[in-house]
Amino acid sequence: MTVQKFYIPVALFLGLIFQCLVTVHGVPDEPTHFDAAYSLSNKMLFVKNTETPGNTIYKRRCDAQLSDMLSNGLETNSYYQLLFHSFEFASDTDLIEISYVSTSGLVPAVVYVPAAIGLSIGRLLHLSPMLTFQLARICSLVVFILLVYFAICIAPFGKIFWAHLGFAITLQQAASASYDSVINGFIFLFTALCFYRLHNPKRKKKVT
């Protein structure tokens, strides 16, 4: 089996395992990333801005409660919520105004599009906060895997090496709400395109 055929299923399998091992808020600064994605999700769902859009956003009450309940790091309560409260419907979906730290000055909003799509799907289906946050992480993971897959296909040599890099710690980071999933994925793709261009230079047309 070629590396192009086995990378996507194996990477998706390992990524989902990483999501269970390193649960919601288990990645550094993940609460900030979730809030940034949530702000973009509000725009996708046509939720109006607060009176201070740079400092506060509207959030489902149940999502805000789970965010306050979980600390930024690995803890037993995160695994408890994942195991016993994932596959249920949200109990309180009323929107409340909460404060958040905007990342608009650090990265463009487009890097949060995959996570925002996952959040929007969970909100539209009234899924539990834990499953909604996990959907955001899954969407980010899928985008990263697809970008690395395209990089492997484009790379003129060392395809197995590219796959190994895609299975490394980058996959664990991609299985979170961090914007690293999108940025690292495009780094893979851009680097592969550079090697492809160097390996296959365009021939100059002969002047007659």
C-alpha positions as CSV (number, residue, x, y, z in Angstrom):
1,M,0.0,0.0,0.0
2,T,1.4,3.4,-1.0
3,V,1.7,6.1,1.6
4,Q,-1.0,8.2,-0.1
5,K,-3.5,5.5,0.5
6,F,-2.8,4.8,4.2
7,Y,-2.0,8.3,5.5
8,I,-5.6,9.7,5.7
9,P,-7.2,6.7,7.6
10,V,-4.2,6.2,9.9
11,A,-3.8,9.9,10.7
12,L,-7.5,10.3,11.4
13,F,-7.4,7.3,13.7
14,L,-4.4,8.5,15.6
15,G,-5.8,12.1,15.7
16,L,-9.0,10.9,17.3
17,I,-7.0,9.0,19.9
18,F,-5.0,12.2,20.6
19,Q,-8.3,14.0,21.1
20,C,-9.4,11.5,23.8
21,L,-6.0,11.5,25.5
22,V,-5.6,15.3,25.4
23,T,-9.1,16.4,26.1
24,V,-10.8,19.8,25.7
25,H,-8.7,22.6,27.2
26,G,-5.8,20.1,27.4
27,V,-3.7,22.1,24.9
28,P,-2.0,25.3,26.0
29,D,-4.1,28.4,25.4
30,E,-7.0,26.3,23.9
31,P,-9.7,28.3,25.8
32,T,-8.5,31.4,23.9
33,H,-8.6,29.5,20.6
34,F,-12.1,28.3,21.3
35,D,-13.3,31.8,22.1
36,A,-11.8,33.1,18.8
37,A,-13.5,30.3,16.9
38,Y,-16.7,31.0,18.7
39,S,-16.6,34.6,17.7
40,L,-16.3,33.5,14.0
41,S,-19.0,30.9,14.5
42,N,-21.4,33.7,15.7
43,K,-20.8,35.5,12.4
44,M,-21.6,32.2,10.5
45,L,-24.8,31.9,12.4
46,F,-25.7,35.6,12.0
47,V,-25.6,36.2,15.8
48,K,-25.3,39.9,16.4
49,N,-22.3,41.4,18.1
50,T,-22.2,42.6,21.6
51,E,-21.9,46.3,22.5
52,T,-18.2,45.8,23.0
53,P,-17.3,43.2,20.2
54,G,-13.6,43.4,20.8
55,N,-13.9,42.4,24.5
56,T,-17.1,40.3,24.8
57,I,-19.0,37.7,22.7
58,Y,-22.3,35.9,22.9
59,K,-22.0,32.3,23.9
60,R,-24.4,29.5,24.8
61,R,-24.8,29.4,28.6
62,C,-23.9,25.6,28.7
63,D,-20.7,26.2,26.7
64,A,-19.7,29.0,29.0
65,Q,-20.4,26.9,32.0
66,L,-18.2,24.0,30.7
67,S,-15.4,26.4,29.8
68,D,-15.5,27.8,33.4
69,M,-15.6,24.2,34.8
70,L,-12.5,23.0,32.9
71,S,-9.1,24.3,33.8
72,N,-6.5,24.9,31.1
73,G,-4.7,21.5,31.2
74,L,-5.3,17.8,31.7
75,E,-7.6,16.9,34.6
76,T,-9.9,14.1,35.7
77,N,-13.0,16.3,35.2
78,S,-12.3,16.6,31.5
79,Y,-12.3,12.9,31.1
80,Y,-15.4,12.6,33.2
81,Q,-17.2,15.1,31.0
82,L,-16.0,13.4,27.8
83,L,-17.1,9.9,29.0
84,F,-20.5,10.7,30.6
85,H,-21.7,14.0,29.0
86,S,-20.7,13.9,25.4
87,F,-23.6,12.2,23.7
88,E,-26.5,14.2,25.0
89,F,-28.3,17.4,23.9
90,A,-27.5,20.8,25.3
91,S,-29.5,21.7,28.3
92,D,-29.3,25.5,28.2
93,T,-28.7,27.2,24.8
94,D,-29.6,30.7,25.8
95,L,-26.9,33.2,24.7
96,I,-25.1,35.1,27.3
97,E,-22.4,37.8,27.1
98,I,-19.0,36.8,28.3
99,S,-15.6,38.4,28.1
100,Y,-12.8,37.0,25.9
101,V,-9.4,37.8,24.6
102,S,-9.4,38.7,20.9
103,T,-6.6,37.2,18.8
104,S,-7.3,39.4,15.7
105,G,-4.0,41.2,16.2
106,L,-2.0,37.9,16.2
107,V,-3.5,35.8,13.3
108,P,-6.1,36.3,10.6
109,A,-9.6,34.9,11.3
110,V,-9.4,32.5,8.4
111,V,-7.2,30.1,10.5
112,Y,-10.2,29.5,12.8
113,V,-12.6,28.7,10.0
114,P,-12.4,24.8,10.5
115,A,-13.0,25.1,14.3
116,A,-15.8,27.6,13.8
117,I,-17.5,25.3,11.3
118,G,-17.4,22.5,13.9
119,L,-18.8,24.8,16.6
120,S,-21.6,26.0,14.3
121,I,-22.6,22.4,13.5
122,G,-22.8,21.5,17.2
123,R,-24.8,24.6,18.0
124,L,-27.2,24.0,15.1
125,L,-27.8,20.4,16.2
126,H,-28.1,21.4,19.9
127,L,-25.3,19.0,20.8
128,S,-23.7,18.9,24.3
129,P,-20.9,21.4,25.0
130,M,-18.2,18.7,25.1
131,L,-19.3,17.2,21.8
132,T,-19.5,20.7,20.2
133,F,-16.0,21.5,21.3
134,Q,-14.8,18.1,20.0
135,L,-16.4,18.7,16.7
136,A,-14.4,22.0,16.4
137,R,-11.3,20.0,17.1
138,I,-12.2,17.3,14.6
139,C,-12.8,19.8,11.8
140,S,-9.4,21.3,12.5
141,L,-7.9,17.8,12.4
142,V,-9.5,16.9,9.1
143,V,-8.2,20.1,7.4
144,F,-4.7,19.4,8.7
145,I,-4.8,15.8,7.4
146,L,-6.0,16.9,4.0
147,L,-3.3,19.5,3.6
148,V,-0.6,17.1,4.6
149,Y,-2.1,14.5,2.2
150,F,-1.9,16.9,-0.7
151,A,1.6,17.8,0.3
152,I,2.5,14.1,0.2
153,C,1.0,13.7,-3.2
154,I,2.8,16.8,-4.6
155,A,6.2,16.1,-3.0
156,P,8.5,14.7,-5.8
157,F,10.5,12.6,-3.3
158,G,10.6,11.5,0.4
159,K,6.8,10.8,0.6
160,I,7.3,8.5,3.6
161,F,9.4,11.1,5.3
162,W,6.5,13.6,4.9
163,A,4.1,11.1,6.3
164,H,6.3,10.6,9.4
165,L,6.3,14.4,9.9
166,G,2.6,14.4,9.6
167,F,2.3,11.6,12.3
168,A,4.7,13.5,14.8
169,I,3.7,16.0,17.4
170,T,2.1,18.1,14.7
171,L,-0.8,15.7,14.6
172,Q,-1.4,16.0,18.3
173,Q,-1.4,19.8,18.0
174,A,-3.7,19.5,15.0
175,A,-6.2,17.5,17.0
176,S,-7.1,20.6,19.0
177,A,-8.8,24.0,18.4
178,S,-5.4,25.7,18.0
179,Y,-4.7,27.6,14.8
180,D,-1.5,25.5,14.5
181,S,-3.5,22.9,12.6
182,V,-4.2,25.2,9.7
183,I,-0.8,27.0,9.8
184,N,1.2,23.8,10.0
185,G,-0.9,22.2,7.3
186,F,-0.2,25.0,4.9
187,I,3.5,25.0,5.8
188,F,3.5,21.3,4.7
189,L,1.8,22.1,1.5
190,F,3.9,25.2,0.7
191,T,7.1,23.3,1.3
192,A,6.0,20.4,-0.9
193,L,5.2,22.9,-3.7
194,C,8.6,24.5,-3.4
195,F,10.3,21.1,-3.7
196,Y,8.1,20.2,-6.6
197,R,8.9,23.5,-8.4
198,L,12.7,23.0,-7.8
199,H,12.5,19.4,-9.0
200,N,10.4,20.2,-12.0
201,P,11.5,23.6,-13.4
202,K,9.7,24.9,-16.4
203,R,11.7,24.6,-19.6
204,K,12.3,27.9,-21.4
205,K,10.6,28.1,-24.8
206,K,13.0,28.2,-27.7
207,V,13.0,31.5,-29.5
208,T,12.7,31.0,-33.3
